[in-house]
Amino acid sequence: MTISEIFSAIAISGLVGTMFTMGLTLTLDNFKAIVRTPIGLSVGLFGQLILLPATAVALSLALGLSPAIAIGLLIIAACPGGATSNSFSYIAGGDLALSVALTAISSMVAFITIPLVIGFGLEILDPRQTRIELPLASTSLQVFTTTALPVMAGMVFRKFQPEIAAKITSPIFWISFAAIIVPFAALIMGLQSGIGDLTLSAMSGALLSVLMLLLGYAIAWLARLGREQQIAVTLEVGMQNFGLVVVIVPQILKEPFYLAPGVSYLASALLCGATLAFLLRRFGPGTQIAGLANQ
């Protein structure tokens, strides 16, 4: 077993752990938010499943990115939201039920949407690419076992052991988060060759995260959602589950250098998301910043 394979196995364990902790925070009542907020849910899913991949493709074409960088962006865009967006939505005073529902639904259907989005995007970005094979069945199965299945397991555990679930959620989440980030950082250190223009790679990842936060807010504002729903949709569309990227790239696509744009994307998404969340928390309803969201 190579070092890269060991790092990938650790990252997969981290992803499963974070998805399990998401399940530990969910009950069937959370999904009733779908009935209560059908417009917010529809806008959020449109932003995640359609607008985000389309923006990644458009950005790649506009900047003339190399296939390696463009495919890296596309993989990020294909992934669902993660627990981090839920945390920031809570801090910012967003609609937490909507945020959790969007994350849960996009994660549960990721085994279908990810292969479709990546396959369709590759046809546009690099139709002559012959090195990439993305078998629908095996890819769907692997994504399902690392996303939807742990979420369901967490929900079942919480139902029967709610007190234990409340105690273990935070420790498991942070341990799992570290299990994703540390191997990812180690893998990135060896990617100087094969990436191409590192500056352009970094810029594209950061630009995607900023664009999607802006576009997430734009579609929520255009849909005339309330302030809390605008916050939830903005953060869900602008912050993806990066742990899943670490699974897809080394394990399924077998090309670690597709991780390159994710370095700046992860840093930018965390920085911008955290800044936005704390600003919205600091300048709550009735303030000038909050008023902008209600105009």
N, C-alpha and C positions, 0 to 999 in steps of 0.2 A: 504494500500500500504506500503510495507516494505521499509527500508532504501536502501537495495540493488536494489529494483525495481525503486526507485526514482533516484538513481545514474545511473542505466542503461538507464532510460528515458532521463536523461540529456546528457549522452554520445551519444545516438542515435541522439538527436537534434544537438549535436556538429558535428557528422559525416555528417548529412544532410547539415549542414551549410558549412562545408569544401568542400563537393562535389558541392554545389551550387556555391561557389566562384570559383571552377575550371571551371565550365561552364561559369562564367562571364569573364574568360580570353580566352575563345575559340570562334573561328568562323569556318565556314565550310572550310575556306582557310587552317586552320591548318591541316585538314585531307588530303589536297593535298600532304602533306609531305609523305603520304603513297606511292603515285605514284613516287615521286622524290627519295625516299630512301627505296626501297623495301627490300634490303639486310639488312640494319640496323634495319628495322622494324621486319623482320623475325627473326633475331638474338636476338633482345630484347624480343620478345614474346616467343621465345624458352626458353630463360633464365628465364623469369617470370613464364610461365605456365607449363614447364616441368622440367627444370634443378633445379629450386628452391625447388619444392616439393620432387623431387627425392633425393636431397641433405639432406633435413630434415629427410626423412625416413632413408637414409643411416647413417646419424649422430646418429640418435636414436638407430639404431641397433648396430652400432659400439661401442657406449658408454654404451650399455645395459640400456638405460633409462627406468624408470617406465612408465606405460601407461599414467599416468596423465601428465608427463613432455613431453613425446613423442607426445601426441596428441596436447599439447599446441604449440609445435614447428610446427606441421603439419598445424595447423590453421593459424599461422603466414605466413607460406609458401604458403598457398592457396589464400591469399589476394592479390589484385592488388597493383600496385604502387600508391603513393599518391602525393599530391601537394608539399610536402617537397622535394621530389626528383627533381621536376621541378625547385624549388627555388635554390637548390644546383647546379643543372646543369647550371642554368643561371649564378650563381656566379663563377663557375669553367670555364666558357667559352665553355660549351658543346653545342651540337646541340639542341637548345631549341624546335624547331619544332618537332624533333624526340622524345624528352623527353615527350612533351605534348601529341603527338600522341600515344605513348606507354601507358601513364597513362590513357588517355581517352578510348582507345580501351580495355585495360585490365579491366577497371572499368565498361565499358558498357557490357562486356560479363561475368562479375563476377558472375551474378546470375545463369549462367550455369556452369562455371568452378569450383566455390567454392564447391557446393555439390558433384560434380564428384570427385574432388581431395581429399576432406576429406573422402568421402565414400570409394574410392579406397585405400587411405592410411590406413584407419582403418582396412581394410581386411588384410593388411600386418603387421601392428603394434600390433593389438590386435583382431584377428578374433573371439575370444570367448567373446568379450565385448558385454554385453546385455543391459547395462544402457543407451547407446547412441542411440538416434533415430534422424535421419537426413532426414525427409521427403523431397523429391526433390521439389515438387510443392510449399509447403509453404515456404521452405528455399529460393528457387529461387525468389519467390514473395517478401519476406522481403528484400533480398539483392538488388533486382531491385529497390524497392521503396526508398532505402537508398543510392543508388549509381547512377545508370544510370538515373533515373527519375530526381533527383536534378541537375545533369549535364545538361540534356536537358533543364530543366527549366531555368538554368542560361544562357545558350546559347540564348534562346528565349528572355529573359530579356535584354541581351546585344544588341541583334539585334534591339530592339525597343527603348531602353533607354541607349545608349552607354555612355553618359556623367554621368548619375547616377551610372551606373555599375562601371565606373572607380573610382568613389569616395567611393563606399561602399565595394569594394572587400577586401581591406586590413583590415578594422575594423571587418567585418564579419568573415574573416578567423581567426584572432587572438582570437576573442571571442569564436568562434567554437572550436578552438584548445584547449583553456582552458577548455571548456565544456567537452572535451574528457579526458584530462589529469587529472584534479582534481578528478572526480569520479573514474577514474581508480586507482589513488593513494590511495583513500579511500578504495576501494574494496580490494586492495592488502594488506592493513594493517591487515585485518582479515583472511589472508590465511595461517597463520603459521601451522595450522593443516590440514592434508590431502594432503599436497604437497610432503612430503617425504624429500629427501635430498635437502635443499635449496641451498647449494653450487653447487651441480651438476645442479640444475635447472638454476641458474644464469649463470654458465659456458656454458651451452648448448645454451642459448639464445644469449649470446655474441659471441660464436663461430660461430653460424649460420650467424650472420650479417657480421662478418669478412670474413668468407668463401665465402659468396655470392658476396661481393664486389670484392674479388680476382677472383672468377669464372666468374663474369660478365665482368671483364676486360679481362680475358683469352679468352673467346669466342669471344669478340669483336676484340681482337688482331688476333686471328686465322682466323677470317673472313676478315682480312685486311681492316677493316673499317678505315676511317680517324680519326684524333685525336678528333675532336669535337663529332663525333658519338661514339667513344670509351668511352668518358666521359659520354655521355647521357646513353648509355647502361649499363655501370658500376653502375651508381647511381640508375637507374631504377630497375635493378636486385637486388641491395643490400639494397634497402629501400622500405619497404612495407607500405601500408595504415593501420596503427595500429588502427585507429578509428574503422575500420570494425571488428577487432578482439574483441573489447569491445562490439560490437553488437552481434556477433555470439555466444560468450561464454555464457554470462548470459541469453540472450534472446532466443537463439535457442537450445543450448546444455544444458542449465540449470545447468552448473557446473562451478562456478566462479574460482575454483582452477586451471583450465586450463589456466588462465591468467598468472600464475607464471613465465614461461619462458619469457614472454613478457616484464617483468620489465627490465631485462638485455639486451634483444634484442633492445628495444626502446632506452635505454641509449647508448648502443654501436653503433647502427645505426646512431643516431644523432651525437655522438662524432666523429666517423670515417668518416661519410659523410661530416660533417662540416670541419673537418681537411683536408680531401682530396680536397674539393672544394676550400678552401682558399689557400692551397698549390699550386694547379693548377692555381689559379688566380694570385698568387704572382710570380710563376715561369711560365710565359706564353710561347708562341711559341718561339722557338729558344734557350730556356734554356736547361739545362741538363735533368731536370725532364720531360719537355715537349718532349724532344728528345726521351726519353724512350718509350713514347706512339706511336712514329712514326716508331720505329724500326721494 
